[in-house]
Amino acid sequence: MRIAIASGKGGTGKTTVATNLAWLASQNGLAAAYLDCDTEEPNGHLFLRPAIDQRREIVRMIPQVDPARCTLCGQCGEICQYSAIVCLEQKVLVFPELCHSCGGCALVCPAGAITETPRALGVVETGRCGGLGFVQGRLNIGEVSSPPLIRAVRQAAPPADLLLYDAPPGTACPMIETVRGADYVVLVTEPTPFGLHDLRLAWQVIKSLQMECGVVVNRALVGETEARQFCEQARIPILAEIPDILAIAEAYSEGKLAIEAVPGLQRIFARLLLDVTSAAGTNALPEAARRRLRSIADLRADPPGCGRPAPGAPSCLLALRGNPRAPNRARAISSPDP
């Protein structure tokens, strides 16, 4: 099962959702792997702290013109849709940063003056953090074409029941390359005007790809209903709402997984993992893992030292009200109980 975690903008909490889901899955009987496809700024390793056991350089092929054989016919420039190769009056110019390595220029050159040479694009690193597989890509400084490296990251995925793709922000080619072929897409947003605007853009992209998706609202606040209203109108399920509490921000700033640093948060992520795997329509969850996750997500059991909340109280209040480091926990909301 392949789940992509994406958003229309940066800073909404994609990595928070992806790393915590991956870690929770691996700790509860599921063979899982986390793939950081945000190759321009990978940061999942800051929270998972994997032991890297392999680094592989990724290259792409760039045209090289032999001026002694070139007849300046211009056919190479005509076929290139990205202006990566341009035929001038006295020579041919190549712009490696624009090249998509299609090889078309070499194929149409009647004089055979064009060959292809490798150019380093970045590296793919693989390893493990406990029972969780880990893969990340690092784009070289100055390189602008990340999709080839993202493909290499996906190809390096270890055998697993669950693959979690941490997508780059935005709605351009890198995000599309990451989510393509996934069984389900989780769109992470925040209750701000920018968050809602970019959620619309991301949803439009996923819709155009004819893929299924759901929404996670991060830093959710009581009274902020715009995201919920949009999801209801667009018929997008809200899978979870992660509360806006100081303890989660502190854990993030210290490079800690939120589910380990904040008591009760495992319940939200366990329910999220169950809902996502169910929505994806796959049978990737072994029955033993499903039972363990249901046990964690069971909201009938109160946290230690916490009484039962009033009827109708948001479920994540129950999950977090016993946490003394959550001074604004009363602002938290979550998806209604099924």
Buried (B, 14 or more C-beta within 10 A) or exposed (E): BBBBBBBBBEBBBBBBBBBBBBBBBBBBBBBBBBBBBBBBEBEBBEBBEBEBEEEEEBBBBBBBBEEEEBEBBEBBBEBBEEEBBBBEEEEBEBEBEBBBBBEBBBEBBEEEBBEBEEBEBBBBBBBBBEEBBBBBBBBBEEBEBBBBBBBBBBEBBBEBBBBBBBBBBBBEEBBBBBBBEBBBBBBBBBBBEEBBEBBBBBBEBBEEBEBBBBBBBBBBBBEBEBBBEBBEEBEBEBBBBBBBBBBBEBBBEEEBBBBBBBBBBBBBBBBBBBBBBEBBEBEBBBEEBBEBBEEBBEBEEBBEEBEEBEEEBBBBBBBBBBBEBBEEBEBBBBBEEE
